[in-house]
Every structure is written in structure tokens, then in C-alpha cells.
């Protein structure tokens, strides 16, 4: 798994002839980062980089190429670097990034999808990203960069996104409009693993990109890869948060799509079992937030394509939905995750706060002696189930996202067995809550989402 740190853009200080595409930063690792760009004719290329705009370090290739890719190596940890690329008379302006930082460093990333078809709408979304007061470390895109998988539409995407991608690492998922010409996918993106599904790290978080166009069945290569990655990260104490992204949403109430049933059957149980915080998807050209068994699914398809305005009836998993052009900002701290939708006019909506408690969140069958589960989407009643094989005293409470108790569900001795408790929320607002059970030597928690 690759680890990524924060990137910081500075204003350009030098100029040069325009490049048809790029530069675009990709694959930031502990001591290196890849830069890619395109020239109008085949020619050699080089990148100059260093601690100041005087640079001092250089990588180059002598091959005559149109698509250029070089790796800046020997980077110091958590250090600002300047860089520019040069090919013939073409050069990029000076830009800057920050190298790998440790797992204790807070960071921000953006998520979006479906930028194709309407360049004006896409530009409005991009402008709002650039105007945001946070500098994103990375950009998760859940697919459909193009309407027809063509090179011209990829060029449109990269030309529009140039002011963002010269300092923010892009991680794409394959969309149904991208799958037809995979040769362009491999040409324009430098990604980990097989480049169709892959995992990366950033700070204290692990990220999993799935390919919605390959099998997710339990015997498939993709499923086995995902299971192994989740298991490995679950055993790593540096990984506090987990995110996934792919094109088709498992849960949606849109009239244009009924839901990715294979992901529901195979991937979603893994997300629940290993505590994935948020899954980002696209395909539906709107924003929709669903919550199922402790996992939040956010469709962020308002990246530029014609909006999907039709909705079916609200389902028990529905938290929020709106057909608008938008992206999602995610702020990751040591023990917290905050997501918020941001419209092109700058207004924010559907803010979600998740708190990673000191005790590991435990799902059914995750431990042999004590297990805690809770219904994840509530209206008038929540069911909390505590299973234990050891009798003794126990306390079951419901806390808000900041850890403040809002209800005492049970306090007293319990026999061995399964105990079902009910919480009827009255004067508390909608949002994220935690059922917490304290038994002899253990504290367990399970997430709840209250929908009004």
C-alpha cells in the first residue's frame, strides 16, 4: 500500500510556453512523487525540483515522447518542494507541493464524480474547489471523466482541472463512460497495483478504489484483494480511518439507477465488518447520502454532467438527497472525520461528523465473547443488541458524536446471552450517535444515524 501526505499549492512565480496538458502530480510515496505532462510533438523531457524555485535537482528522459512521466525522488519527509517541467521550448510555471507527512497530521481531501458532458458546469464546480479555504491533499473521482471514452474529452477534463491537479494528487475510479477505451485510461493515469482497483494511504487513513466493471464475487480476484487489504489495515494501529470509492452506488433512491447489487452482496459486508467510514460513488448525477449498518454512502455525482432530478420514495437508509452541482470536502483528524457537501455557490449542506472512539468499533462476529450491534438508521426507535457469554455488570449508553451521553439504556447485572435494548430518541437532533456498552474489561461501540 502506498502512503500519501499533504500537498500545498503556491502561486506561480515563473512562466513559460503553455503545455497542452499538465503537469499533473500522481503517486506520492514516502520519498518520491510522479509528475506527468503532455507536449504537442514528440520530444525529451525533464523536471527540475528543489527546496526553492532555484531547484537544484533534476530528472530527465531522452526518449521522444508526447506523454511524459518522471519521478522526483529523494524527497525529505514533510517538506515543501518547488518544481517545473520542461520539454523543448515548453515549460510549466513554478508550483509547489509538500512531501509525505506522518500519520498524525490532519489533512483534507475532496470527492467528486461525473464531470463529463457540460464543461461550463464542470468549470463552476472546479472554481468552487479552487476557492475553498482548504488545500486538498488528494482528489477522489468516482468516474465518468468523459462521455465516450475519447481522447478529446480526456483532454477537456485535464485542461479544465489543470489549476487543481498541478498540486493535488488525482485518484480515479473507472466509470461506465470510461470503460470502452481502457488504452486511454492506462495512458493518462499512473496508478498503483493493476491500475483498475487499488489501495493507497494518506496520513492516518486507508483508501480503497474498486472497479465496478469486474466481478466482486467472493471467489473473484478483486474481492480477495479487498479482503486482504482490509485485514492488513485493520491490524495496523496507524490506520484510524478507512474510505472507499467506485462508480455505481450500492444504495440510491434515484429514478435513473436502482443500485449496485453485487457491491451490496459482497463489498458492503466487508465495509461493515472492517469499519469503513465513508464510501463515495457517482453515476447518479446528484448528491445522495445513505447510511447502512454503520457505513455512510455518499453519491457525489454533481461534478458537471446533466443533473438527475428524479427521485423514488425515501428509503430507511436515506439521510439526505439533492440534485445540484457539488463536491464533497472531507476533513480528517486524529479521531474525527467531517464531510460536507459544497454547492457551486459556496453554500454547505449535509455536514456529517464521525468520531473514532478510543475503543475499536466491533461488529457482529468480530469478537468471541462480547458483541454489540445497533440499528443504523432511526426514526422513532433504535434497537441495541448486546451479546455476551460472561455474566456480570454492564452499562449501555447512547452518546452524541462528541462523546457526550444523551441516554442511559441499561445499568446493572446481565446474565450470559443476548440482550435487546430500545432507545426512543425524543429531543435530540438528527445526526450521528454511538451506542456504547461497558462490561468487565471491555468498552464496545456501534454507530447510529438518527433521521428526522
C-alpha angles and dihedrals in degrees: 000000000000122000124217134196138194124301123203125196121215127194114270114265102178132041142205144157114315121262117220089232137009156305094225123176119221140163104025108190135172093290108003146050133196122230122195131189142156133232131203093241136019111279142134120276143203141184124215118202142162147129092293137026087267084072109190098191126082142182123188146168128210098207118114102243140155095202110055129195126175133165122226105214138184095049119169118231119270094356132139116241131187122212146170134182126225134193118168107309092341120098138161126235119259114277134170140218137180119240128229117319129196127264093262095065117103115230143177131225134180129223127200141145146192102038094162133110103025114059092181092057091043089052091052091053091048092048090054091050091052091047093053115111092232125078106220119226091208142359120227112203117188095205147266099104088160139030095225108015088252127151092234092058092046087053090052090052095049094044092053093044095046095105090056103036095054088074106018124069112236120216112187133195120206115258129200089255091051100049099076096073107032091167087076090049091057091042098053103034131059104198138164125264117356089343092234097078123007147146133236138175132226120185108309095347138088123212129201123196115196130197110230090198098063126068120277094188116136093256095046124110091238094053093048090049092050093047092050092047093049092047093050094048091045088061093049112091091202091066108086100158137033131201134179134191137187138144110263117060115230091210125036141139094205119128091224097062135025100205140276099277097181090057090048090053100044115010101038094058088054090050089052095045095050099038104250106184104204135004117202122206141165137188093103104081095225142062119271130166120199130174123203127170094339097313122109118217116197121188107202101179097141094100098120112300120115107288122255102227102171120099135184122213119306112265130211089259095054115115102161139343135182135161102228142121106265151128133216125245116204122194113195122198134172094280103001141073122193120188125184134175114231122200122211090257090060099252116136127222143174097026112192124194119195122185122200103215123217090253117068113254108250125207128194113296092013092112132027102220109036131020132179127195134168137186105262103208118049140183111162103347141027127200118216118192122196118186121189136163093200120072118223146101119324139177123202119191139165116229132186123242091275092055096255114142115245101170139015107219100177140353122177144054122329130196121227112278141056119327122190120201130183129217119195108193113213119165101010121108126243115275145085121328136171129227106212127193123193117195133159105312096345140088116190130181138190128189124245129190118206114206120192 
